Amino acid sequence: MAKMLGSDAILRSLEAEGVDVMFGIPGGAILPTYDSIARGTSVRHVLARHEQGAGHMAEGYARASGRVGVAMATSGPGATNLVTPIADAWMDSTPLVCITGQVRTNLIGTDAFQEVDATGITLPIVKHSWLVQDVEELPHVMKAAFHVARTGRCGPVLVDVAKDVQEAAIDFRYPDEVDLPGWKPPHKVNARQLGEAARAIAAAEKPVLYVGGGVVNAEACEELRELA
């Protein structure tokens, strides 16, 4: 274990997940984490001109590399500006971890400056989201976030971290295993649905293949060509 701040723990978690680049814009509620970036990390930060751009850049990175994209923003307008790339990642099955700052825990729910319910706003367009109000939860949440983003059908997740959690001290140890007993994405195709699809294709006179990024994610391009 190593004693550090929650903001440092976020970066050490990213490093443990093998993240080499992230995209974002600093702002008040996420500043402690940017201070940690200035202290040193192996993760390269790419400064965007707008949080929406940062999210789309992280998406592009994920699609080009096959790895999880990471975007970072502050609370309020920073978080709401990420909604469009989060929705896009949801539609296109793109693995994305979005880390946003949130107002201090004692101010949550008081309509504080630049406070929005980021987890509530993004609820329909993420695989899962976390509002971290206890620094001890941070390593486990980060581990879970990457696991959920990349397992099953890939997609976006949101980690909303209160500012005082980023400033709090923690004896950091990144977990070896993810603790998500309820997370059981399907690993097998439904044979009945597959049969119905095969019958529909066989009966079609002029079938059209409308193919999405799932084929790329599944590395099934050769199978697609054979089907065509």
N, C-alpha and C positions, 0 to 999 in steps of 0.2 A: 504494500500500500504506500501511497505517497500523499502527503498533505498538500492541498492546492485549493484554488477557488473553483466555484462551479463553472465559471467561464473557461478556465483552463481545462476542466473535465470535459467540456463539450469538444474542445479541440483534440484532447487525447483520445476521446471516443472516435472522432473522425479518423484519426491516424490509425487506431486499432482496426477500423473497418477498411483500411487501405485506400482511403480517399486521397487523391492527389491534387484536386482542384475544386474550388467552390466559387459561387458567383453571388454577389450581393451588393448592398449599399448600407453604410452605417447610419445610425440614428439613435436617439436618446436611450430607448429601452434596451437596445442591443449593444450599446457602447462598451460595457464591461467585457464582452466577448471580443470586440475589436481591439480593446486594450491588450487582451491576451494574444491576439494575432500579432500585435506589435512586439510583444515579448518574445515571440518565436514559435514557429510551427512548420512542419514539413508540408502542410497543405497550402498550396498557392491560392491566393484570393484574387479573383478577377472583379474589378470594380465596374459595375454597370452604370448606365445613365438613368435607369428607371427600374424599379423592382420587377415590373412585368418582363422587362428585357432580361433581367437576371434569371428569372424562372424559365423563360424560353431558352436561354443559353444553357442552363442546366439540363433541360430536356434534350437539346441538340447533342450535348455531350453524352447523355445517357444512351441515346439512340445510336450514336456513332461508335461508342466504346463498348456497349453492352453492360456497362456498370451503372450503379446508382448515381444519379445527379443530385447535387446539393445546392440549395439556394438559401440565402440568409437575408433577413429584413428586420426592420424595427416594428414597433407596435403600431396600431391605428392605421394610417394611410399606407405604411410599409406593408403591413399584413394584407390589407384589402387589395393592394396592387398586385399581390401574388395570386389572387383568385383566378384570373384568366389562365395563366400557365398551369395552375393546379387542375382546373377544369379540363384543359387540353390534355394534360397527362392522364387524367381519369378516362377520357374518351379514347385515348390512343394507347393505353396500357403501358405507360412509360414510368419506370421506377424513379421516384423523386422523393427526396427528404427535404422538406422545407422547415427551417429553424427560424422562429420569430421571437423577438423580445416582447415582453408583456409588462404592464405597470407593476409596481410592487404589490406583494400579496395583500397588504392591508388596504390597498386602494382598489382592488378588483371588485367590480360591481358598484362603484361609486360614480361612474361617469367621469373618471379622472382624465387629465389631459392625454390625448391620443390613446385612449382605451377603447378597444372594440373586442367583442366576443369572437376572437379568431377561430376557435374550435367550433363554435356554433355556426358561424357564417359558412365555413367550409365543410360542414357535416355531410351534405349530399354528394360531395365531389372528392372525398378522400377514402382510402381503405380504412384508416384509423387515425385518430389524433389524440394528443396528450397535452394537458395544461399542467406544467410542472411547478408545484408550489412548495416542494420539499427537496432540498439539494441531494439528499440521500437517494432519491428516486432517479436522479439524472442518468447515471450509467446504465441502469436497467431499461429506462425509457429509450435511450439512444440505441442500445442493442436490439430492442424490440422493433424500433422504427425501421432500421435497415432490414431486419428479417421480414417484416410485413411487406415492405416496399418491393422486395425481390422474390418472394415466394408466392406460389399459386399464379394467378393472373397478376402481372406486375402493375404497379400504380403508385399514386402519390400518397404520402403521409405528412402530417404536420406535427411539429414539436414546438409548443408555445411555452417559453420559459420566462417566469417573472424576473424582474431586474434584480431584486434582492437575493434570489436564488443564484444568479450568476455571481453575485458578490460574496456569497456565503462560503465558508470553508468546508472541505470534505476530505476524508481519507479515501482517496480514489483507488478503486480497483475495478477494471473492466471485466464484466462477467464472461465466463467461458461459454455458458449456455443461455439461451433465451428462455424466459419463464412466461409462457403464454399458453396455459392449458386449454383455453377455449379456441385457440387459433388452429383450425384444421382445414386448410384449403383442399379442395378436391384434387386428387392425383390421377384419377382415371376418367376416361371419356364415358358418358352415358351411352351404352350400347344401343338402347332403343332409339335415342335421338340420332345417333350415327346412322342407324338403319333407315330411319325416315328421310334423312338428308340424302342418302345414297339412292333411295327410290325416287325422290324428287328430281335428282340430277339425271338419273337414267331415263326418266319419263319426259324430260325437257327436250323440246325441239331445237331451241337456240339458247343453250345455257350461257350465262355470263358469269365470269369469275370476278367477284368484287373482293379484293384481298387487302387485309390490313397489316399493321405492324406485328400482329401476333405470330404471323408466319416467320418473320425475322427473329422475333424473340424465341420462338421454338426451334430455330435453325432448321426449318422444314422447307426450304426453297426447292431442294431437289424433288421432294415428294409433291410439291405444288406443280412443278414442271411435268412430272409423270402424270398427274391428274389431268393437266391441261392437254 
